[in-house]
Amino acid sequence: MTTLSRRALNRALLQRQFLLERADLPALEVIGHLVAMQAQEPNWPYVGLWTRIRHFTHADLTTLLAEGRVVRSGLLRGTMHLTVAGDFRRLRPVIQPVLDRTAGSAHFRRNNTGLDPAALVAEGRALLRTGPLPRRDLARHLATLHPGRDSRILAGEIELRTPLVHDPATASWGGWGTRSSVAVSDTPVDPFHPAALRDLIRRYLAAFGPATVADVQAWCGLTRLDEVVSEMGAGLRHHTGPDGRRLLDLPDAPLPDPDTPAPVRLLPAYDNALLGHADRSRIVADADREHVAPGQARVLPTVLIDGYVSGTWSFTAGEVRVTPFRTLSAAERQAVDDEISRLLPFLSYR
């Protein structure tokens, strides 16, 4: 087994994430390669695609959403993601145990004592049978059916337990932050098949590998994947990481030269390049993680310099403001400013 340095892992991740060089690929293909893009707030996936695709425009993603070729829904780790519609149909049943686990947490149990989850889901699907329904209207109907309970929490539980997708208008580019009104609709998905789980692992490695089983689990939220990975054994390549742990990879996955130059990149909030591993030291130093994720489930937009998170950034009052974690050299500062100047018109689009 080849022993890979932390820098080698960094360059492999950057290449597979289209962060070493922007791709000349359509947005649909890039989203499919990444499996799913974090979409806690609707604007951020646009930024994530801009930083990965040469000549990307807002319309490239908005059109995919309007046509239903890309959808927004709960998926990895129980959080909102954009996925190619066909992938969502295949992968949502694979990830469903993660969402069911969240739906069974104390937050929901306190509100649903005495209710049968299957019956609650059936009620929700009946309400959605005629088409998309704003979340607030779903909650209003549930309040009538279950007086005395918090109907918004009931609606949230239904959304976790049911493959609901968001209407394109609230999943597309618009105001910054979460949207006050979101409509959801019920969507058919494929039956669960073990082959889809193995495919999920292979596709993760194509976009995030080499990685450990713990990394796969941290990315998707599923647990106990060791046996599945063992069954895939002959179809995977193995390396040793800088800490001596076994890393999994695809046999033909690229491993760029660790000395490959890495350009400055501005990653959006919640980007999975930062969240896709249990050990994130390949892209962000342990000492800097608290600056990137300061609490309240926030993950700030970040600046990559030489492939590593070296600061955070914000977009306020029409300006991009960078907070570096260390003093930047004149060349680094110029490279950051150049990337900001390219991104600013995109951020200012209305």
C-alpha positions, 0 to 999 in steps of 0.5 A, a space after each residue: 500500500 502506498 503511504 500518502 502524505 496530508 498534502 497528497 490527500 489535499 491535492 487529491 481532494 482539490 482535483 476531484 472537487 474541481 478546485 485545482 482547475 475549473 471544469 469545462 463541464 455542464 453544471 448537471 455533470 458537476 453536481 452529479 460528480 459531487 453526488 450532492 451539494 450542500 444547500 442549507 441556504 439556496 444561494 450558496 450552491 451557486 457560489 460552489 458551482 461558480 468556483 468549480 466551473 469555468 464560465 458558470 452563470 446563474 441561469 445554468 443552475 436555475 434552469 435545471 431547477 425549473 426543469 426538475 432535473 436538479 432538486 433540493 431536499 433533505 439528504 446527506 446528514 439530514 441536511 438540505 442538498 441539491 442533487 440530480 433528480 435521478 440520483 435523488 430517486 435512487 439515493 434518498 432510500 439509501 439515506 432514509 435511515 439517517 433522516 428517520 434517526 433525526 425524526 426519532 430524536 427527542 425534539 420530535 418525540 416530545 411532540 408526537 407521543 402517541 402518534 404512529 409515524 406511519 400514520 402521520 406520514 400517510 396524513 402528510 402525503 394525503 395533504 400533498 396529493 393534489 400538488 405542492 403545498 407551502 410548509 406553513 399550509 401543511 402545518 396549518 392542516 396538521 394543526 386541525 388534525 392534531 390540536 394541542 401539538 406543535 404542527 410545525 414540528 409535525 410538518 418537519 417530521 413528515 418532511 424528514 420521513 417523506 421524500 419531499 422536494 422544494 419548489 424551484 422558486 425557493 431553491 433558486 438564486 434570490 435573497 441571502 439567507 433561508 427563505 421565509 416561505 417554502 413549498 414542498 411536493 411529494 416525489 416518487 423514489 426507487 425501492 432501496 437496493 443494496 447496489 445503490 449503497 455500494 454505488 454511493 460509496 464508490 461515488 463518494 470516493 470519486 469526489 472525496 477520496 482517498 478516505 477511511 470508512 469513518 470519512 464516508 460515514 461522516 459525509 453521508 450520516 450512515 453508520 456501520 459501513 465496515 461490512 459493506 466496504 469489506 464486501 467491496 474489497 477487491 473493487 477498491 484500492 488501498 493506501 495508508 494515510 499519514 496517521 497510519 490508517 487505511 484509506 480506500 480509493 477507486 482503482 483508477 482514481 487520480 492522485 496528482 503530484 503533491 507539489 501541484 500548485 493550488 490557486 486561491 479559491 473562495 468556497 461557499 458556506 457549508 461546502 462539502 469539501 470541508 464537511 466530507 470527512 471525519 478527519 478534515 485536516 487534509 483541508 483545514 487545520 484542527 486549530 482553525 476549525 472553530 473559526 470555520 464552524 463557530 457554533 449554532 450549526 454554522 459553517 462559514 464561507 472560506 478562503 483556500 490558499 495553497 489548498 488549505 483553509 486560510 480564512 473566512 469571508 462574508 458578503 455584506 452591503 455589496 462588499 466581500 470582506 476577508 478575515 485571514 487566520 494569519 498575515 498574508 504575503 503581498 502575493 497571497 493578498 493580491 491573489 485573494 483580491 483578484 479572486 474577489 474581483 472575479 466573484 463580486 459581480 456574480 454575488 451582486 446579481 439580482 
